[in-house]
Amino acid sequence: MKKSIFSLIAPLIGAFIVVAILLRVFSANIVEKQLDPSVLQVANLILFILAVINIYTQVKAVGNKNPHVFTRSVLGGTIMKLFLLVGIIFLYLSFAGKEKNVESIFVAMVFYVVYAWLEVRISLQLNKKD
């Protein structure tokens, strides 16, 4: 039985919502720690979108008869995310000026680890043989 795309990305949606709620609820504490909640919210959104795109390409690739297509989609998605995130960080650091908050970028890296872990879990579910 094939899983629907929504059931596959449900953990990603859950992580996005939980992180967004935590950022809202603890925004005063986040500001106290000299972190920028808006940077963290944007990072959460970007990571969520990239993870969903990556899973979508993997779902399309798993149906291909050539097993190398799935491997290329996983590696290609990882490289795509890496270059896009590095580019976004460089743009933020260059345009933010004195308002930049490097500590928030490091906290956003924790978000990256969470989304990467969820993506690997979903990819392993996709690659299971029924």
CORGINOR-V568120 format. One record per residue. RES is the residue in one letter. PSI is psi in whole degrees, 0 to 359 (999 if undefined). Layout:
# CORGINOR-V568120
[[RES	PSI] [RES	PSI]]
This chain:
# CORGINOR-V568120
[[M	125] [K	141] [K	148] [S	158] [I	324] [F	318] [S	332] [L	319] [I	2] [A	319] [P	326] [L	318] [I	318] [G	316] [A	318] [F	313] [I	317] [V	314] [V	318] [A	318] [I	316] [L	322] [L	324] [R	314] [V	318] [F	26] [S	324] [A	318] [N	323] [I	317] [V	322] [E	323] [K	9] [Q	37] [L	157] [D	110] [P	327] [S	324] [V	319] [L	322] [Q	317] [V	319] [A	318] [N	315] [L	314] [I	314] [L	321] [F	312] [I	315] [L	322] [A	319] [V	317] [I	316] [N	315] [I	320] [Y	316] [T	326] [Q	323] [V	318] [K	322] [A	330] [V	337] [G	350] [N	146] [K	333] [N	117] [P	340] [H	339] [V	318] [F	315] [T	317] [R	324] [S	322] [V	310] [L	319] [G	319] [G	322] [T	315] [I	319] [M	313] [K	316] [L	308] [F	320] [L	316] [L	319] [V	318] [G	317] [I	320] [I	316] [F	319] [L	316] [Y	312] [L	327] [S	327] [F	341] [A	335] [G	228] [K	347] [E	359] [K	149] [N	92] [V	327] [E	324] [S	327] [I	320] [F	323] [V	322] [A	334] [M	330] [V	320] [F	318] [Y	317] [V	318] [V	312] [Y	322] [A	318] [W	316] [L	320] [E	318] [V	317] [R	316] [I	319] [S	321] [L	324] [Q	322] [L	322] [N	355] [K	142] [K	129] [D	999]]
